[in-house]
């Protein structure tokens, strides 16, 4: 186990050979732009990890498809996830054409289309909730407070994935869910980060802690830009950083097993 990253979770050390680090980096495919603010976090963090491991001028091999979030958001508002699924499939195939051997969707909500992407590509896709669950368990957490958009907090596509690892999931009450969702779409995905919204999120995190959460998953990839770990009242899992860390592990050590789309078996 290596040192803790910015996500606060230890990551696996990359495989080494007699002369130091293995030469090959596994190419990654990122489907981002939802929003570009957090996609920049992925890109920066992946390259920081590779540079720290390899030194000198080393950087990650990345094929990036940055979607127009206004088009994706229109699908979400219209509940047209068939269309957004087609958009993800096209982007995934473009990442593969660019040489990517592992793909990732750089947002939480559009994991509603995870199965559409998996069906459209040959490369494995690393589900963000799998990375979050594994990070939570490695850090000894058992009860995860879930902050994100309303579909992430209210539908079962995300919480069920966490529960499959044996984790308890705690969500805010309706009033707080509405406010968290409002801030996501009216503010932070548009690059607006206010003290008032940060304070409200911190209060909601305190409530989750009072109801048994021992960690909060920031299950919108921009929330960590609003509430960094040092501002949170309890440990957090910044999903952008946790997901990027898991991808960096796969890039740095091609001997690691590739992700599989099926749920893990309950322990």
C-alpha positions in Angstrom: 0.0 0.0 0.0 1.4 3.4 -0.9 1.1 6.8 0.7 -2.2 8.7 0.8 -3.1 10.8 -2.2 -5.1 14.1 -2.3 -8.2 11.9 -2.0 -7.0 10.9 1.4 -7.0 7.2 0.5 -3.9 5.1 0.2 -3.2 3.8 -3.3 -1.5 0.7 -4.6 2.2 1.1 -5.5 3.0 0.6 -9.1 4.7 -2.6 -10.1 8.5 -2.3 -10.4 11.2 -4.3 -12.2 15.0 -4.6 -11.6 15.7 -1.1 -13.0 12.8 0.6 -11.3 9.4 1.3 -12.7 7.9 -0.7 -15.6 8.2 1.2 -18.8 4.7 0.7 -20.2 1.8 2.9 -19.2 -1.7 1.5 -19.8 -3.6 4.1 -22.0 -6.7 5.5 -20.5 -9.9 6.8 -22.1 -11.8 9.6 -20.3 -15.3 10.7 -21.2 -15.6 14.1 -19.6 -17.0 17.6 -20.0 -19.7 17.0 -17.5 -18.6 19.5 -16.3 -15.3 20.5 -17.7 -14.4 21.9 -14.2 -14.1 18.4 -12.8 -12.7 16.8 -15.9 -9.7 19.2 -15.4 -9.4 17.6 -11.9 -9.1 14.2 -13.4 -6.6 15.2 -16.0 -4.4 17.1 -13.5 -4.6 14.3 -10.9 -3.8 11.5 -13.3 -0.7 13.3 -14.6 0.4 14.2 -11.0 0.2 10.5 -10.1 2.2 9.4 -13.1 4.8 12.2 -12.7 5.2 11.3 -9.0 5.7 7.6 -9.9 7.9 7.9 -13.0 9.6 11.3 -12.5 11.1 13.6 -15.1 8.7 14.3 -18.0 6.4 11.3 -17.5 2.7 11.9 -18.1 -0.4 9.8 -18.4 -1.5 8.4 -21.8 -5.0 9.7 -22.1 -7.6 9.7 -24.9 -10.2 12.3 -23.9 -13.6 12.8 -25.3 -15.1 16.0 -23.8 -18.8 16.2 -24.4 -20.8 19.4 -24.6 -22.5 19.4 -21.2 -25.4 21.6 -22.5 -26.4 18.7 -24.7 -26.0 16.1 -21.9 -27.9 18.3 -19.5 -30.7 18.6 -22.0 -31.0 14.8 -22.0 -31.1 14.8 -18.2 -33.8 17.4 -18.0 -35.9 15.6 -20.6 -35.2 12.2 -19.0 -33.9 11.1 -22.3 -31.2 8.7 -21.2 -31.5 6.8 -24.4 -30.0 9.7 -26.2 -27.3 10.3 -23.6 -26.5 6.6 -23.8 -25.9 7.0 -27.5 -23.6 9.9 -26.9 -21.6 8.0 -24.4 -21.3 5.0 -26.7 -20.0 7.2 -29.5 -17.5 8.8 -27.1 -16.4 5.5 -25.8 -15.7 4.1 -29.3 -13.7 7.3 -30.1 -11.6 6.7 -26.9 -10.9 3.2 -28.1 -9.9 4.4 -31.5 -7.4 6.6 -29.7 -5.8 3.6 -28.1 -7.5 3.5 -24.7 -7.4 0.2 -22.9 -9.6 1.2 -19.9 -12.4 3.7 -20.0 -14.0 5.9 -17.4 -17.0 8.3 -17.3 -15.8 11.4 -15.4 -19.1 12.1 -13.7 -21.4 10.3 -11.3 -24.9 11.0 -12.7 -24.2 9.7 -16.2 -23.3 6.4 -14.7 -27.0 5.8 -15.3 -25.7 5.1 -18.8 -22.9 2.8 -17.7 -24.5 -0.3 -19.2 -24.9 1.5 -22.6 -21.2 2.3 -22.7 -20.2 -1.2 -21.6 -22.3 -2.7 -24.4 -20.8 -0.3 -27.0 -17.1 -0.9 -26.4 -14.6 -3.8 -26.1 -12.4 -2.1 -23.4 -13.4 -2.5 -19.8 -15.0 0.5 -18.0 -14.2 1.4 -14.4 -17.4 2.3 -12.6 -17.0 5.3 -10.3 -19.0 3.8 -7.5 -16.8 0.7 -7.5 -13.7 2.9 -7.0 -15.5 4.8 -4.2 -16.7 1.6 -2.4 -13.2 0.0 -2.6 -11.6 3.2 -1.3 -14.1 3.4 1.6 -13.4 -0.2 2.6 -9.7 0.3 2.4 -10.0 3.2 4.8 -12.1 1.2 7.2 -15.4 3.0 6.6 -18.8 1.1 6.8 -21.5 3.8 6.5 -21.4 6.3 3.5 -23.2 9.5 3.4 -24.2 10.3 -0.2 -24.1 13.8 -1.6 -24.8 14.4 -5.3 -27.6 15.2 -7.7 -31.1 14.0 -6.9 -31.0 11.0 -9.1 -27.7 9.9 -7.5 -29.2 10.3 -4.1 -32.7 9.0 -4.8 -32.4 6.3 -7.5 -30.9 2.9 -6.9 -28.3 2.8 -9.7 -25.6 4.3 -7.4 -26.5 3.3 -3.9 -27.1 -0.3 -4.9 -23.6 -0.4 -6.3 -22.2 0.7 -2.9 -24.5 -1.6 -1.0 -23.2 -4.6 -3.0 -19.9 -4.1 -1.2 -21.6 -4.3 2.2 -21.7 -0.6 2.8 -24.6 1.2 4.4 -25.8 4.3 2.5 -27.2 7.4 4.2 -28.8 10.2 2.2 -30.0 13.7 3.2 -33.6 14.5 3.8 -35.8 15.9 1.0 -35.2 19.6 1.7 -31.4 19.0 1.8 -31.5 16.9 -1.3 -33.2 19.7 -3.2 -30.6 22.2 -2.0 -27.7 20.0 -2.9 -29.1 19.4 -6.4 -29.8 23.1 -6.9 -26.2 24.1 -6.0 -24.9 21.4 -8.4 -26.7 22.6 -11.4 -27.1 26.3 -10.7 -23.7 26.9 -9.3 -20.8 24.5 -9.2 -21.1 22.9 -12.6 -21.0 26.5 -13.9 -17.9 27.4 -12.0 -19.6 29.2 -9.1 -18.3 28.3 -5.7 -19.8 30.4 -2.9 -19.2 30.5 0.9 -22.9 30.3 1.6 -23.3 27.1 -0.4 -20.1 25.6 1.2 -21.5 26.3 4.6 -24.9 24.7 3.7 -23.1 21.6 2.4 -21.0 21.4 5.6 -24.2 21.6 7.7 -25.8 18.8 5.6 -22.6 16.7 6.1 -22.9 17.2 9.9 -26.5 15.9 9.7 -25.3 12.8 7.8 -22.7 12.2 10.5 -25.4 12.5 13.2 -27.4 9.8 11.4 -24.5 7.3 11.4 -22.3 8.2 8.3 -18.6 7.8 9.0 -17.6 9.2 5.6 -19.3 11.3 3.0 -19.0 10.4 -0.7 -18.9 13.7 -2.7 -20.9 12.0 -5.5 -20.9 14.9 -7.8 -17.4 15.4 -9.2 -17.5 19.2 -8.6 -18.4 19.0 -4.9 -14.8 18.6 -3.9 -14.0 21.9 -5.6 -16.6 23.5 -3.3 -15.9 21.6 -0.1 -12.3 20.4 0.0 -11.4 17.7 2.5 -10.0 20.2 5.0 -13.3 22.1 5.1 -15.4 19.0 5.8 -16.6 18.0 9.3 -15.9 14.3 8.7 -13.8 12.3 6.3 -14.8 12.6 2.6 -14.4 10.6 -0.5 -13.9 13.1 -3.4 -15.2 10.9 -6.2 -13.2 12.7 -8.9 -9.9 12.1 -7.0 -10.8 8.6 -5.9 -11.8 7.6 -9.4 -8.7 9.2 -10.9 -6.5 7.3 -8.3 -8.0 4.0 -9.3 -7.4 4.8 -13.0 -3.8 5.8 -12.2 -3.2 2.5 -10.4 -4.4 0.7 -13.6 -2.3 3.0 -15.8 0.9 2.6 -13.8 0.6 -1.2 -13.2 -0.7 -3.1 -16.3 -0.5 -6.3 -14.3 -3.5 -5.2 -12.2 -6.7 -6.9 -13.1 -9.0 -4.9 -15.3 -12.5 -3.9 -14.0 -15.5 -6.0 -14.8 -19.0 -4.7 -15.2 -20.7 -7.2 -12.9 -21.4 -6.3 -9.2 -19.0 -7.8 -6.7 -20.2 -10.7 -4.6 -21.4 -9.8 -1.1 -19.0 -10.7 1.6 
